[in-house]
């Protein structure tokens, strides 16, 4: 990245270029986003890292509450970053920036929201809603030029000029989303964040909105960050896909690569959940269920690792080696299993647990520091008490660290006392 651009007061014409000659328009680096403070703090995004290239559609996929929209809102500077940074064309746009740069970011990065009814001003006409950005940034020469731009974009999204005098409540959901798309596109941005733009729409309207977005992308050379939870949709519009689970980016790959070789078990579970149009096949489908407790990250910490083929997977060293072996076999991984008539579903593998399932999700300050092991080793009884407190608060890593240190400490002190008693006995005899 161009580090000299961090303190720039305006955006460069082009972004940095990677080793393959692709221009990086947006870069997320070690991004943490936290809500709340102290023990009530929730880390919504954890150490996110990815690049988006100019002209591509990069999809961010995950279940509700995984942190997809949180990242999108951080890009448009609504959500503050607790750590890391966001770069646009090599220029840092997160944190405190100049007023001029802030205006340029708003001008070049627009967002299409999930619920068009909630994102449009019900008291404003469609003409004003679309023109608001033009007014704020003085993007027209005169009134005739403004009217021409608004009428042109309203025609391109499939609405009529007479709709400009109406209010949002007079339109259907699909029409309101077209208005939202027109509002974002009329400013001629380079980058658009589409936050589940079709999830609230009727199935028959979704394809029309997607085709309209692809049309704008081709004609205006725009880049999309497409946020969704449905892999069946993003499969046909995305160049690359990132999968996010509870704030962690668990896998990134090109679309074909991801569907042929879904390495992370959470990705396989999402693909397994894609509905099959045939009702008979759907009835006989066996869902792949993701169990996060299969991972043991108490000591060997995971990280997002490049395993080749432009494929990144989240895991510790042992898991990464397994993922690499699976990928190097070159055989597509089957995520959807269809039972034959009379065939019994395969048994789910049993996972050994030393804790109840309610202790699986660890809070923010649950680090499992080696200091807990050391102090519990020196003072094992105090370590057992601390471990019980951590267990009650669901600090699983801290609990395991205290438990480990206390067991070793008790063993050592037991051996010392036994030897002391033995020597004392020999001295008396």
C-alpha positions in Angstrom: 0.0 0.0 0.0 1.0 3.6 -0.6 1.7 4.7 3.0 2.5 8.3 1.8 -1.2 8.7 0.9 -2.4 8.3 4.4 -2.3 12.0 5.3 -3.5 13.1 1.9 -6.2 15.7 1.8 -7.8 14.4 -1.3 -8.3 11.1 -3.1 -5.8 10.0 -5.8 -7.1 9.2 -9.3 -6.0 5.5 -9.1 -5.5 3.1 -6.2 -2.4 0.9 -5.6 -1.8 -2.2 -7.8 -1.3 -5.7 -6.4 1.3 -8.3 -7.7 -1.2 -9.4 -10.4 -1.7 -5.9 -11.8 -5.1 -5.4 -10.3 -6.1 -2.0 -8.9 -7.1 -2.1 -5.3 -10.0 0.3 -4.7 -10.8 -0.6 -1.1 -8.7 -2.3 1.5 -9.7 -3.5 4.9 -6.7 -3.9 7.3 -6.9 -5.6 10.7 -10.3 -4.1 11.3 -11.9 -4.4 14.7 -15.3 -2.9 15.5 -16.6 -2.9 19.1 -19.9 -1.8 20.5 -20.2 -1.0 24.2 -17.5 -0.7 26.9 -15.9 -2.8 29.6 -17.5 -6.2 30.4 -20.5 -5.3 28.2 -18.3 -4.7 25.1 -19.2 -6.7 22.1 -16.6 -7.2 19.4 -18.8 -7.3 16.2 -15.9 -7.5 13.8 -12.5 -9.2 14.6 -9.3 -8.5 12.7 -11.0 -8.4 9.2 -8.6 -8.3 6.2 -9.5 -8.2 2.5 -9.0 -6.1 -0.6 -11.6 -5.2 -3.2 -10.5 -4.6 -6.8 -11.8 -2.0 -9.2 -14.7 -3.1 -11.3 -15.5 -6.3 -9.4 -18.5 -7.4 -7.4 -17.2 -8.5 -4.0 -19.8 -10.3 -1.9 -19.8 -10.5 1.9 -21.9 -13.4 3.0 -23.0 -14.7 6.5 -26.0 -15.2 8.8 -27.8 -12.4 10.6 -25.7 -10.7 13.2 -22.4 -11.9 11.7 -21.0 -8.4 11.1 -21.7 -7.9 7.4 -23.6 -4.6 7.6 -21.3 -3.4 10.4 -18.4 -3.5 8.0 -20.4 -1.8 5.3 -21.4 1.0 7.6 -17.8 1.4 8.8 -16.7 2.0 5.1 -19.2 4.9 4.9 -17.9 6.2 8.3 -21.1 5.5 10.3 -19.5 2.9 12.5 -16.2 3.8 14.2 -13.2 1.5 14.0 -11.8 0.2 17.3 -8.6 -0.9 15.6 -7.1 -1.3 12.1 -8.0 1.0 9.2 -10.0 1.3 6.0 -8.2 2.5 2.9 -9.8 3.8 -0.3 -7.4 4.0 -3.2 -4.5 3.7 -0.8 -5.8 6.6 1.4 -7.0 6.1 4.9 -10.6 7.0 5.3 -11.3 5.6 8.8 -10.8 7.6 12.0 -10.2 11.3 12.0 -9.7 12.7 8.5 -9.9 16.2 6.9 -13.3 17.7 6.0 -12.4 17.8 2.4 -11.5 14.1 2.3 -14.7 13.3 4.2 -16.7 15.0 1.5 -14.9 13.2 -1.3 -15.5 9.9 0.5 -19.2 10.6 0.7 -19.2 11.6 -3.0 -17.4 8.5 -4.2 -18.9 5.8 -1.9 -22.6 5.4 -1.8 -24.8 2.8 -0.1 -28.1 1.1 -1.1 -29.9 0.0 2.0 -31.8 -3.2 2.8 -35.2 -1.6 3.5 -36.1 1.1 1.0 -39.2 2.1 3.0 -37.0 3.0 6.0 -34.2 4.6 4.0 -36.3 7.1 2.0 -37.7 10.3 3.4 -41.5 9.9 3.4 -42.1 13.6 3.5 -40.0 14.3 0.4 -40.9 13.8 -3.2 -38.9 11.4 -5.4 -37.4 14.4 -7.3 -36.0 15.8 -4.1 -34.8 12.4 -2.8 -32.8 11.8 -5.9 -31.6 15.4 -6.2 -30.4 15.8 -2.6 -26.9 14.5 -3.3 -26.7 16.8 -6.4 -27.6 19.8 -4.2 -25.2 18.9 -1.4 -22.2 18.5 -3.7 -23.2 21.0 -6.5 -23.1 18.4 -9.2 -25.1 20.3 -11.8 -24.5 23.4 -13.8 -28.0 24.9 -13.6 -31.6 23.8 -12.9 -32.0 22.5 -16.4 -29.0 20.3 -16.0 -30.3 19.0 -12.7 -33.7 18.1 -14.1 -32.0 16.4 -17.0 -29.8 14.2 -14.7 -32.8 13.3 -12.5 -35.0 12.4 -15.5 -32.3 10.4 -17.1 -31.6 8.3 -14.0 -35.3 7.8 -13.3 -35.7 6.4 -16.8 -32.7 4.1 -16.5 -34.1 2.5 -13.3 -37.4 1.8 -15.1 -39.6 4.5 -13.7 -41.4 7.4 -15.4 -40.8 11.2 -15.2 -44.3 11.7 -13.7 -43.2 9.6 -10.7 -40.9 12.4 -9.6 -43.7 14.4 -8.0 -44.9 11.4 -5.9 -43.9 10.3 -2.4 -42.2 7.0 -1.4 -45.4 5.5 0.2 -47.1 5.6 -3.2 -44.7 3.0 -4.6 -44.3 -0.8 -4.3 -41.2 -2.3 -2.6 -39.4 -2.9 -5.9 -40.1 0.6 -7.1 -38.8 2.1 -3.8 -35.6 0.1 -4.2 -35.2 1.5 -7.7 -35.5 5.0 -6.2 -32.8 4.1 -3.7 -30.6 2.8 -6.5 -31.3 6.0 -8.5 -30.4 8.2 -5.5 -27.0 6.4 -5.1 -26.2 6.2 -8.8 -27.1 9.8 -9.8 -24.0 11.0 -8.0 -21.8 8.8 -10.3 -19.9 7.1 -7.4 -17.1 4.7 -8.0 -18.0 2.4 -5.2 -21.4 1.2 -4.0 -22.2 -0.8 -0.9 -25.4 -2.8 -1.6 -26.7 -4.0 1.8 -29.0 -6.9 1.1 -30.8 -4.8 -1.5 -33.2 -7.5 -2.7 -33.9 -9.5 0.5 -37.0 -7.4 1.2 -38.3 -7.7 -2.3 -40.7 -10.2 -4.0 -38.9 -13.0 -5.7 -40.2 -11.9 -9.1 -38.7 -8.5 -8.6 -35.3 -9.6 -7.4 -33.9 -10.5 -10.8 -34.9 -7.2 -12.3 -33.1 -5.2 -9.6 -30.0 -7.4 -9.9 -29.9 -7.0 -13.7 -30.3 -3.3 -13.2 -27.3 -3.2 -10.9 -25.2 -5.2 -13.3 -26.2 -2.9 -16.1 -25.0 0.2 -14.1 -21.8 -1.5 -13.2 -20.9 -2.3 -16.8 -21.9 1.1 -18.1 -20.4 3.3 -15.3 -17.4 1.1 -14.3 -18.6 0.8 -10.7 -17.4 -1.5 -8.0 -19.8 -3.3 -5.6 -19.6 -4.5 -2.1 -22.6 -6.8 -2.1 -23.8 -7.8 1.4 -26.1 -10.9 1.5 -27.0 -14.0 3.4 -28.1 -16.1 0.4 -25.3 -17.9 -1.4 -27.7 -18.9 -4.2 -28.0 -15.2 -5.2 -24.4 -14.1 -4.9 -23.1 -17.1 -6.8 -24.4 -15.6 -10.1 -23.4 -12.0 -9.6 -20.1 -12.1 -7.7 -16.5 -12.2 -8.8 -15.2 -13.1 -5.3 -17.0 -14.0 -2.1 -16.0 -13.6 1.6 -17.7 -15.6 4.2 -18.1 -14.1 7.7 -19.1 -15.8 10.9 -19.6 -14.0 14.2 -17.2 -11.2 13.2 -14.5 -13.4 11.7 -13.8 -13.6 8.0 -13.5 -17.4 7.7 -13.0 -17.8 3.9 -12.3 -15.7 0.8 -12.1 -17.0 -2.8 -13.3 -16.5 -6.3 -16.9 -17.6 -6.8 -16.1 -20.8 -8.8 -13.3 -21.7 -6.4 -15.5 -21.2 -3.3 -18.3 -23.4 -4.6 -16.0 -26.1 -5.9 -13.7 -26.1 -2.8 -15.6 -24.9 0.3 -12.9 -25.7 2.9 -14.2 -24.1 6.0 -17.0 -26.1 7.6 -19.2 -23.0 8.0 -19.0 -22.3 4.3 -20.0 -25.9 3.6 -23.0 -25.5 5.9 -24.1 -22.3 4.0 -23.9 -24.1 0.7 -25.7 -27.1 2.1 -28.6 -24.8 3.1 -29.2 -23.6 -0.4 -32.7 -24.7 -1.4 -33.0 -27.2 -4.3 -35.8 -26.4 -6.8 -36.8 -30.1 -7.0 -39.1 -30.8 -4.0 -38.2 -34.5 -4.0 -34.5 -33.8 -3.9 -35.0 -31.1 -1.3 -36.8 -33.6 0.9 -34.0 -36.1 0.7 -31.2 -33.6 1.2 -29.0 -34.0 4.2 -28.0 -30.7 5.8 -24.4 -30.2 6.8 -24.5 -28.6 10.3 -21.6 -26.4 11.5 -20.6 -26.9 15.1 -18.1 -24.2 16.2 -16.9 -26.3 19.1 -15.0 -28.6 16.8 -12.2 -25.9 16.8 -9.7 -25.8 19.7 -8.2 -22.3 19.6 -7.2 -22.2 23.2 -3.5 -22.4 22.5 -3.0 -22.5 18.7 -4.6 -19.2 17.6 -6.3 -19.1 14.2 -5.7 -16.6 11.4 -6.8 -16.0 7.8 -4.2 -17.7 5.7 -3.6 -17.8 1.9 -3.5 -21.5 0.8 -2.9 -20.7 -2.9 -5.3 -20.3 -5.9 -6.4 -16.9 -4.4 -8.1 -18.9 -1.6 -7.9 -17.7 2.0 -9.2 -19.8 5.0 -9.4 -19.0 8.7 -7.8 -21.6 11.0 -4.9 -22.6 13.2 -1.8 -24.3 11.8 -3.2 -27.8 12.1 -6.4 -26.9 10.3 -4.6 -25.0 7.6 -2.5 -28.0 6.8 -5.6 -30.1 6.4 -7.3 -27.5 4.2 -4.2 -27.4 2.0 -4.2 -31.2 1.6 -7.9 -31.1 0.6 -7.3 -28.3 -1.9 -4.3 -29.9 -3.5 -6.3 -33.1 -4.2 -8.1 -31.1 -6.8 -11.4 -33.0 -6.3 -14.4 -30.7 -5.8 -15.8 -31.0 -2.3 -19.4 -32.2 -2.0 -21.4 -30.0 0.3 -24.9 -31.2 -0.6 -25.8 -34.9 0.0 -29.0 -36.4 -1.5 -30.2 -39.6 0.1 -31.3 -42.5 -2.2 -34.7 -44.1 -1.5 -34.4 -46.2 1.7 -30.9 -44.8 2.6 -30.3 -43.8 6.2 -28.8 -40.3 6.8 -25.2 -40.4 7.9 -24.5 -40.1 11.6 -23.3 -36.8 12.9 -19.7 -37.1 14.3 -19.6 -36.9 18.1 -17.5 -34.0 19.4 -15.8 -34.4 22.8 -16.4 -31.4 25.1 -15.0 -30.6 28.5 -17.5 -27.8 28.9 -21.2 -27.4 28.4 -22.2 -25.9 25.1 -23.3 -22.7 26.9 -19.6 -21.9 27.5 -18.6 -22.2 23.8 -18.9 -18.5 22.9 -16.2 -16.5 24.5 -16.5 -12.8 25.6 -14.2 -10.0 24.5 -11.6 -10.2 27.3 -11.3 -14.0 27.3 -7.7 -14.2 26.1 -6.4 -17.3 27.8 -3.2 -15.5 28.7 -0.2 -17.6 29.8 0.0 -15.3 32.9 -3.1 -17.1 34.1 -1.3 -20.4 33.7 1.8 -19.2 35.5 0.0 -17.5 38.4 -2.3 -20.5 38.9 0.8 -22.7 38.9 2.3 -20.7 41.7 -1.0 -20.4 43.7 -3.1 -23.4 42.6 -5.9 -22.9 45.1 -6.3 -19.3 44.0 -6.2 -20.5 40.4 -9.1 -22.9 41.1 -11.1 -20.1 42.6 -10.3 -17.8 39.6 -11.2 -20.6 37.2 -14.6 -21.1 38.8 -15.3 -17.4 38.5 -14.2 -17.3 34.8 -16.4 -20.4 34.1 -19.4 -18.6 35.7 -18.7 -15.6 33.4 -18.2 -17.9 30.4 -14.6 -16.9 29.9 -13.7 -20.3 28.4 -10.0 -19.6 27.5 -9.2 -18.0 30.9 -11.0 -20.9 32.7 -8.9 -23.4 30.8 -5.7 -21.5 31.4 -6.4 -21.3 35.2 -7.4 -24.9 35.3 -4.3 -26.1 33.5 -2.0 -24.0 35.8 -3.8 -25.1 38.9 -3.6 -28.8 38.1 0.1 -28.6 37.3 0.7 -26.5 40.4 -1.3 -28.9 42.7 0.6 -31.9 41.2 4.0 -30.2 41.8 3.1 -29.1 45.4 1.8 -32.6 46.1 5.0 -34.1 45.0 7.0 -31.6 47.1 4.9 -32.4 50.2 5.2 -36.1 49.6 9.0 -35.9 49.3 9.2 -33.7 52.4 7.1 -36.2 54.4 9.2 -39.1 53.1 12.5 -37.3 54.2 10.9 -36.4 57.5 9.9 -40.0 58.1 13.4 -41.2 57.2 15.0 -38.7 59.6 12.8 -39.9 62.5 13.6 -43.5 61.8 
